[in-house]
Amino acid sequence: MAGTLPHAVFIETGAPPDGGAVAFAAELPGCAAFADTPETAVTALPARVAAFTSWLRDHGHDVSEPVGNWYEVERAAAGERRAEFSLDDLDPSPHERGRWLEWLELAREDLAVRLDHEPALASRLGWLTAQDRALAAGLDGSPPGSALAAPIDELYAARDRLESALRDTRQGSFRAAMRIAIADDLRAGMGSPDIAR
């Protein structure tokens, strides 16, 4: 039965902003568990998958929760850029591309709601701004760009640029950028304790 098959997990170590570990569910770009160690992140992933698929269903997306064992298939360290995995070289289908762009928009809406209620958070999300700039530069080949005066303006400008680059690119790095952007926007939007430090 397909629902009981093992499911692939990608592990990123040294991830920003705190150098922790991230366990990414390969089947659900943007679904990730953040922890201090890879083992803890993998252990937390099944609960995160349940929350992620529930979040998508709450927003009208028909997605089922993968059931079964989660196992690590690849591990990479974040360096100057975020980690990329072998699956990231595969171009998504047009259906997947459109679906994941919708997921990113939902994650960004959740973050915007949090910023509306907690504007000071923008000043603590400089890493997210820098990451969106770097992801966009990797997709469109242009320089990361210069900083704006207000952190909130900077964050929104970087997000807009990344979304534009994602919509225009046909490169294999689309999958990696999407996985990272959705996961980190959800992390910041949901008020993860490690973001608020």
C-alpha positions as CSV (number, residue, x, y, z in Angstrom):
1,M,0.0,0.0,0.0
2,A,1.5,3.4,-1.0
3,G,0.5,5.1,2.2
4,T,2.8,2.8,4.3
5,L,5.9,3.2,2.1
6,P,9.1,4.8,3.5
7,H,9.4,8.5,2.9
8,A,12.6,10.4,2.1
9,V,14.1,13.0,4.4
10,F,16.8,15.5,3.5
11,I,18.9,16.9,6.4
12,E,20.5,20.3,6.4
13,T,23.0,21.1,9.1
14,G,24.2,24.6,10.1
15,A,21.0,26.3,8.8
16,P,20.4,29.9,9.5
17,P,19.7,31.8,11.6
18,D,20.9,29.7,14.6
19,G,23.1,27.0,12.9
20,G,20.6,24.2,13.8
21,A,19.4,21.2,11.8
22,V,16.5,21.0,9.4
23,A,14.7,17.8,8.4
24,F,12.9,18.4,5.0
25,A,10.1,16.0,3.9
26,A,11.1,15.4,0.3
27,E,7.5,14.8,-0.9
28,L,6.2,18.1,0.5
29,P,8.4,21.1,-0.4
30,G,8.4,23.5,2.4
31,C,7.5,21.0,5.1
32,A,10.3,20.9,7.6
33,A,11.2,20.3,11.2
34,F,13.8,22.5,12.9
35,A,15.9,21.4,15.8
36,D,19.3,21.5,17.5
37,T,20.4,18.1,16.1
38,P,19.5,16.1,12.9
39,E,18.2,13.3,15.0
40,T,15.8,15.5,16.9
41,A,14.6,17.1,13.6
42,V,13.9,13.7,12.0
43,T,12.0,12.6,15.2
44,A,9.9,15.8,15.0
45,L,9.2,15.4,11.2
46,P,6.1,13.2,11.4
47,A,4.2,15.6,13.6
48,R,5.3,18.5,11.4
49,V,4.0,16.6,8.3
50,A,0.7,16.2,10.0
51,A,0.5,19.9,10.8
52,F,1.7,20.9,7.4
53,T,-0.9,18.8,5.5
54,S,-3.6,20.0,7.9
55,W,-2.6,23.6,7.2
56,L,-2.8,23.0,3.5
57,R,-6.2,21.3,3.8
58,D,-7.5,24.2,5.9
59,H,-6.6,26.5,3.0
60,G,-8.5,24.4,0.5
61,H,-5.7,22.2,-0.9
62,D,-6.4,18.6,-1.5
63,V,-3.3,16.9,-0.1
64,S,-3.1,13.7,1.9
65,E,-0.7,13.1,4.8
66,P,2.0,10.6,3.9
67,V,1.9,7.7,6.4
68,G,4.9,5.4,7.1
69,N,8.5,5.6,8.1
70,W,10.7,8.6,7.5
71,Y,14.3,8.0,6.7
72,E,17.3,10.1,5.9
73,V,18.5,9.8,2.3
74,E,20.8,12.7,2.1
75,R,22.6,15.2,4.4
76,A,24.3,18.5,3.4
77,A,25.7,21.4,5.3
78,A,24.6,25.0,4.7
79,G,27.5,27.0,3.7
80,E,27.4,30.4,2.1
81,R,24.3,29.1,0.4
82,R,21.6,26.9,1.8
83,A,22.1,23.2,1.2
84,E,20.8,21.6,-2.0
85,F,20.1,17.9,-2.5
86,S,20.1,15.6,-5.5
87,L,16.3,15.8,-6.0
88,D,16.7,19.6,-6.4
89,D,18.1,19.0,-9.9
90,L,14.7,17.7,-11.1
91,D,12.4,20.2,-12.7
92,P,8.9,20.1,-11.2
93,S,5.9,19.6,-13.5
94,P,3.8,22.6,-14.4
95,H,1.2,21.4,-11.9
96,E,3.8,21.0,-9.1
97,R,5.2,24.5,-9.9
98,G,1.8,26.1,-9.7
99,R,0.8,24.2,-6.6
100,W,4.1,25.1,-4.7
101,L,3.8,28.8,-5.7
102,E,0.4,28.7,-4.1
103,W,1.9,27.1,-0.9
104,L,4.5,29.9,-0.8
105,E,1.9,32.5,-1.1
106,L,0.0,31.0,1.8
107,A,3.1,30.9,3.9
108,R,3.9,34.5,3.1
109,E,0.3,35.5,4.0
110,D,0.8,33.8,7.4
111,L,4.0,35.7,8.0
112,A,2.4,39.0,6.9
113,V,-0.3,38.5,9.5
114,R,2.3,37.9,12.2
115,L,4.2,41.0,11.1
116,D,1.0,43.1,11.3
117,H,0.5,42.0,14.9
118,E,4.2,42.1,15.8
119,P,6.0,44.7,13.6
120,A,9.2,44.5,15.7
121,L,9.7,41.0,14.4
122,A,10.8,42.4,11.0
123,S,14.0,43.7,12.6
124,R,14.8,40.1,13.8
125,L,14.3,38.6,10.3
126,G,17.3,40.1,8.6
127,W,18.5,36.5,7.9
128,L,15.3,35.8,6.0
129,T,15.7,39.0,3.9
130,A,19.3,38.1,3.0
131,Q,18.2,34.5,2.2
132,D,15.4,35.6,-0.1
133,R,17.9,38.0,-1.9
134,A,20.4,35.2,-2.3
135,L,17.8,32.7,-3.5
136,A,16.6,35.2,-6.1
137,A,20.1,36.0,-7.2
138,G,20.8,32.3,-7.7
139,L,17.6,32.0,-9.8
140,D,17.9,35.1,-12.0
141,G,21.7,35.6,-12.0
142,S,21.5,39.2,-10.8
143,P,23.3,40.7,-7.8
144,P,21.5,40.4,-4.5
145,G,20.7,44.2,-4.4
146,S,21.1,46.9,-1.8
147,A,19.5,47.4,1.5
148,L,16.5,49.7,2.1
149,A,16.1,51.9,5.2
150,A,13.3,50.0,7.0
151,P,13.6,46.3,7.9
152,I,10.0,45.7,7.0
153,D,10.4,47.4,3.6
154,E,13.6,45.4,3.0
155,L,11.9,42.1,3.9
156,Y,8.9,42.7,1.5
157,A,11.2,43.9,-1.3
158,A,13.3,40.7,-1.0
159,R,10.2,38.6,-0.9
160,D,8.7,40.2,-4.0
161,R,12.0,39.8,-5.9
162,L,12.2,36.1,-4.9
163,E,8.6,35.4,-6.0
164,S,9.3,37.1,-9.3
165,A,12.4,35.0,-9.9
166,L,10.6,31.8,-9.0
167,R,7.8,32.6,-11.5
168,D,10.3,33.4,-14.3
169,T,12.9,30.6,-13.8
170,R,13.0,27.3,-15.5
171,Q,16.1,26.1,-13.7
172,G,16.5,23.1,-11.5
173,S,17.2,25.2,-8.5
174,F,13.5,26.2,-8.4
175,R,12.8,23.1,-6.2
176,A,15.5,24.1,-3.6
177,A,14.5,27.7,-3.5
178,M,10.8,26.7,-3.0
179,R,11.6,24.2,-0.3
180,I,13.6,26.7,1.7
181,A,11.4,29.7,1.2
182,I,8.2,28.0,2.2
183,A,9.8,26.3,5.3
184,D,11.4,29.4,6.6
185,D,8.4,31.7,6.0
186,L,6.2,29.2,7.9
187,R,8.8,29.0,10.7
188,A,8.9,32.8,11.1
189,G,5.1,33.2,10.6
190,M,4.2,30.6,13.2
191,G,6.4,32.2,15.9
192,S,8.9,29.4,16.4
193,P,10.7,30.1,19.6
194,D,14.1,30.0,17.9
195,I,13.2,32.8,15.6
196,A,12.2,35.1,18.4
197,R,15.7,35.0,20.1
